[in-house]
């Protein structure tokens, strides 16, 4: 059971509706299905609005609500699953709550805690339980919010980052118990905000003041913030944030995302030079847009010129436009790719992508490049082969491990036996690793394929390796 992708909250001495509106909108790159806002004022109490944003950007859906909203505090989120934020009435008072994370043991929790109490959970249209409602129910088992949050996080197999807005205009922010996602606090002259991405509030005139540690719970008011539960020592921040999900000007644990990506590309090219696997190409390019920074680093270190042989046309096809029909989806993907023939015809090209997950879009891209008369197409992935669907965060989880290109190829090569040797397959220096690379090249039509090593990726991130979650690559969370 998944919850939202992100959140943004403000508590201020002045009306904060616009800040929350723009702060949430700035996270739209992380989710495409539902947006929600709750504003609180002394006069009007809690005002809540949730909209479907599948075919229309967050901004256009919420613009008309802005006139009705008023208040000095509020929280908002974008979610691909649960409608949220929720309003919860309990012995702890009336509060609004939004959560980010995944609950792998939802059925078990309901059975153990709620089956004999006549507790009814709101089923969503999919029939699944609303994760945020379940977290609120766990919180309400205790006598205060802090004990309740710690209890909920302890019981959940998965992760839960939580934001609560109370009736006294304060926000309680709780980072997941091992800090898989960042939680940052910003300050301006009228109050404070809390966010998952720092750039969302720096553009609104807030400055960075604090980054929560794992398991830390902080109360934020217009006058300041205080720690209600101290940070724990164990941290497992998501490495995929650095290589793909994080916005370029975001900083996590003091590391800037864009700078990390340049460095990541440089490390890949340096390793290829050392191993003698650097192909002779005319241009190095990034698969737009997320592969571009990695490609800039690769180009610099390899000495091969950087170019943009095709660009993405996005004005009429926003990322949120994802038709259910696969045929239409494939056509939209094709429509977005606009070639620059002078940089493709007869040229040997090396593309760097941020990652290779299912591989469907890459095949389209390669076919498109050959149709545009490229001489050679070499592909590099800026992170290792993805072997496991994430069980901690909803924005990098897939339906099943078999949706992952690397796992499907392992199954084709060796059947069930292959899955006992995933560490070998993920290592390009082993026989199994070379075999997997060859198979993917044949399948997708590349002239050569290379993945960044896990060591290279962790070097590029540059924080203590034990504090980084690498579950999607090696199954170690």
N, C-alpha and C positions, 0 to 999 in steps of 0.2 A: 504494500500500500504506500503510495507516494504522496507527498504534500507539495508545497509550492516550489518555485525555482529561486525566488529571491524576495527580499522585502526592503522597505524603506520607511522610516518613521521620523517624526519631528515633534518636539515639545518646545513651545516658545511663548514669549510674552506678547507676541503679536499673532495675527491670523496666519496660519501656516498652510492653508489649502493648496496654494499654488506650488509651494516647495514640494509638497508630497506628490502632487500631480506630475511635476517635471522629474522629481527623483525616481518615481516608479517608472515613468515613461523611459528614462535613461537606461532601465534594465530590460527593455523590450527585446534585446538581442538574445535573451536567455529563455524566453518562453513565448508560446504563440496561441494559447487557447483561452485563458481567462484572466481578466484583470479585476482587482478589487481594491476599494478604499474604504476606510472607516475614519470619520472625523469626530472629535468630541468637543462640545462647547458647554459651558455652564448652563446656558439658556436652552439650547436645543437637545442636549444630551448626545447620545451616539447617533450619527447619521452614516448609513452604510449603503454602498452601491457595488454590485458585481456585474460585469458584462462579459459576454462572449467576444473574444477578439480574434477569432480564427481567420476571418476574411477582412477584418478592418483593424487598423492599428489602434493601440491603446488610446492614443491621444484623441482620435476622432470620436471614440465611444464615450469618453469621459468629459469632453469639453462642455456638453450641455448640463452636466451635473454641477459644474463649478459655481454656478450662480446660487444654487440651493445650499451648497456646503458652507458651513462657517465654523471656525473653532481654532483653538490654540494648540491642539495636539491631534495627532492622527498617525495611522499606519496604512501602508498599501502593499500589494504584492502582485506578482504575475505568476500564474500557475498553469501547468499542463495537465493537472488532474483535478484536485479538489476545488470546489468553489470556496474561496476565503477572501478576506478574514471572516471569522465567525464571531458572533456575539454569544457570550456564555453567561448564564445566570446561575450562581451557586452560593453556597455558604461563604465563599470567599469574595462575594460581591458580584457586580456586573462588570465584565471586562471583554475586550476584543482580543482575539488571538490569531496569529498566523505562524505557520511552521514551515521549515525547509528540511527535507530528509526523506528517509525510506524506513518503513516498518516491515520487517520480514516476518515477524511473529504476531501479526494482528489477530488472526483467528484464535491463537493460543491465549493471547492477552484477554480477549473478550470472554473466552471460555473460563479462564481462571478467575477473572475479577468481576465480571458483570453478568454472568449467565443466570445467577439466582437472585439478582436484584431488580428484575423487571426492567433492565436498562435497554432502551431501544436505540440503536445507532442509525443515523440517517444513511440509507444506502444511496449511492450516486447512481446515475443512469446505467453505469456499467455493472451495477449490483455490488460493487466493492464498498467497503466501509470508508467513510471520510476520515483520513488519517489525523487531521487536525482536531476533529471532534473526539477521537480516541485519546489523543494526547491531553486534551482538556479534561476528559473524564479521569485520566490517571492523576493529573494535577489536583483535581478536586477531592481526591481521596485523603489528602493531607490537610493540616490546619492552617497552612499559610502558603503563599505562592512559591516561595523559594524551596521549601521542603517538597512541595508538589512537583516542581520542575525537576529537581534532582531525582525524585522517585520515578517520574516518567522516563527520564533519560536512562536510568539504571535498568528499567524493565524492558526497554526497547532493544531488540536485536536489529541493528541498522544504525540510523543516526537521527538526531532531532536538534535543530537549531530553532529557538523559540523567541517570538516577540509578542509581548502582552501590553495592551494599552488599558490603563485603569481610569476610574471615574475622577480621580484627582489630577488628571492630566500628566501623570508620570508614565514612563515606558520602562518595562522590565525586559532587558535583552539577555538571552542565555545562549552562549555558544555551545555547540555540540560537545559531548564529554571528551572527545579526542580532537576537537577543533578541525574537523574535515573541511569546513568552510570558514572563511574569515568573517569577523563581525567588527566593524569600525565605527568610531564615534567622531563626529565633526562638531564644530562650534562656530556660531556667528555672534554678533553683538546682542541678539535678542533671545538666543536659546541654543538647543543642541539637536543633532540628528543622529540617526543610527542607520547603517547601511551595510550591504554586502560588497559593494564596489565603491571605492573612495572617490572616483572621478564624478560619480553621480551628485555628490554634494559640493565638491570643490568648484564645479561650474555654477553652483547656486550661491557661492560666496561664503561657504563654510570652510574652515581650515581643519586639517587633521589634528586631533588631540589624543586619541587613544585607540589601541587595538586590543580587543579582549583576548585573553588566553583561553586554552581549552577548558571547558567545564566552568568557566567564569560566568557569574551572573551579576549584572550591573543594573542599578536603578538610575534612570535619567530624568531630570526635571529641567524646567527652563533656567534654573540657577546653577546646575552642575550635575555631576554624576558620582555615584558611590558604589563600591563593590560590595555585593551582598553575599557572594560566595567566591572565595579566592580561586585563582587559576590552578588547574592540576599540572602535573609535570609531563604527562604523556600527550604527545601531539602526533596526529597523522593527517596533515593537510593534503588535500587532493592535488596530485602532480598534474592532472589534466587541466586544472585551472590555469597553470602557467603555460602549458603548451597549446591550449586551445580556447577554453571557455572564458578566461579572463579578458576584460576589455584592455586594449593596448596601454592606456595610461593608468591602469590600476596597479597598486602595490600591495603585495601580500607578504607578511613577515619581513618587510623592509626590502623586498625584491620587486623591481619593476618588470611587468610582464613583457613589454616590447623589447627591452634590453636583454632579458633572458632569451627571447626568441632569436635575436641576432646571434647571441653567443652559441645557442644550440646549433644553428646552421653552420657556424664556423667550426665547431667541434666535429660535426658530421663530415665536413669537407676535409678537415685535417686528418681524420681517421682514414678516409678514402685515399688520400695522398699516400699515407704511411703504408696502407695495405695494397696499394697499386690497383685500386678498383675505380679510380676517378676516370669517367669516360671523357673522350675528347669531344666536346660539344661546342656549338656556336653561341648558345645562350643558356643561362640559368634563369628559370622563371618560378614564380610561386603560383600554386593553384589559388585563384582569387576566392576570397580575400585573405582567409586565415593562414594560407601557406606563404604569403608574401614576406613577412618579417624573417622567417626561417631561411627563405631563399636569398634574401639580401645578405645574411651572414654567410651562407654557403658560397654565394658569388664572390664575396670579398676574399674569403680564404682560398677558394679554388683558383682565383684569378680569371675566371670566365665572366664575360659581361652579363649583367643583369638586364632582362627585358620583360616586356609584357606582351607575349604573342597573342593572348586573347584577354578580353575584358568582360566583366559581368554587366549585363544590362538589368538594373534593378528597379527603376522608377515605377514601372507598372506591375512588377512581380515582386512585391515585398516578401521577405522570408516567411512572413506569417501566412502567405497564400500557399496552402498545401492541399490541393484537391485530394479527395479520398480515392478517386480513380487513378490507378497506377499509370495507365496509358496517358492520361492528361498530365500527370506529374512528370513523366519522362519528357513529354513535349515541352512543358514549361522549362525544365532543366536545359533542354536544347536551345530554346528561345533566348535564354539568358546569356548564352556564350557567343560573343561577337569576336570573330577572328581579325587579326591584323595580318593580311596575307604576306606582306613584305618581310615579316619576322617569322613566318612559318614555312613558306614554300622552299623546298630543297634544304631546309635547315635541320641541324641536329640539336634537339632540345632536351634539357634536363629540367624536370618539374619537381618542386618540393611541395608536398602537402602536409598539413599539420598532423594528420593521422590517416590511417586506412582502417575504416571500421567494417562496413558491409561490402564496399568495393563497387557498388552498383553505379554510382555517379562517375567513378574513375574510368570505368569501361566506356561510358558515353563520351567522356572527355578525350580518351585516346582515339576512339573511332573518329571523333570530330576533327582531331588534329591530323590524322592520316587522310581524311577526306579533304582537308585543306592543304594536302601535299607536303606534310613534314617528312624529312628524310629518316629521322630516328626520334623516338620518344623514350627517354629514360625517366624513371620515377623514383623519388626518395620520400620516405615517410619520416617526419620530424620526431616520431616517437616509436618505441618498439612495437612488434605485432601485438594487437589487442587479443588476448586469449580468454578473458573472463568478462561477462556482463557485470557492471558495477552493482554491488548490493548495498551501497551506503548512500549514494546520492542519485536523485532521480534524473538529473539531466545528462548522465552518461550511461544510463542503463538501457539495455536492449531486451527484447522479449525473451530471447534465449541465447545461450552461448553459440548455438548452431547458426544464428543470424550473422555471426562474426566471420569475415572472410577467412582469417587464419585458421579458425577451428574447422570450418567446412573443408578446407584444403587438407588439413591433418586427417580428417575423417575419410576423405577420398583416397589419401595415400596409404593409410595403414589401418583404417577402421578403428574400433574402440581401443585397440592396443596403443595407437598413436597418442591418445590423451594421457597416457602414463608418462610420456616423454616431452611434455610441452616446453619444459625449460630448454631442452636440446633444440626443438623447433624454433624457439625464439632467439637462438644464438646462431648468427650467420656463419660462424667459423666451424660449426659441426656439420657432419654429413646430412643429418636430418634438416638442419637449418638451410643448407644450400639447396636441398631437394625441394623444400617448401618455396623458396624464392624462385626457383626454376618453374615450378608448377604455377605460381601466381603470374609470373611473366607470360607464360603460355596462355593462361586463362584470360588475362586482361590485355595482352598484346603489347607489353612494354619490351624495349630492347634490353633494358636491365632494370633491376629493382634493388633498392637498399633501404634498410630501416636503421634509424638511430638506435644505438645500444642503450640499455638501461643506465649503464655507468655514465655514458655521454650526457644523457638527459639530466641525471641527478647532478652532474658537474655543472651543467648550465644553470640549473635552479640555484645551486650554491648554498642551500641551508643544510643543516645536519640531516644526513640521509635517514636516520632513524625516525625523524619527525615528518617524513613524507609518505603518503599512502601510494603504493604502486600496485594495488590489487588487480587492476584491469590487465596488467602485463604479466605479473608472476603469481597472482592468487594470494599475495601476502598483504593483508589489510592492516 
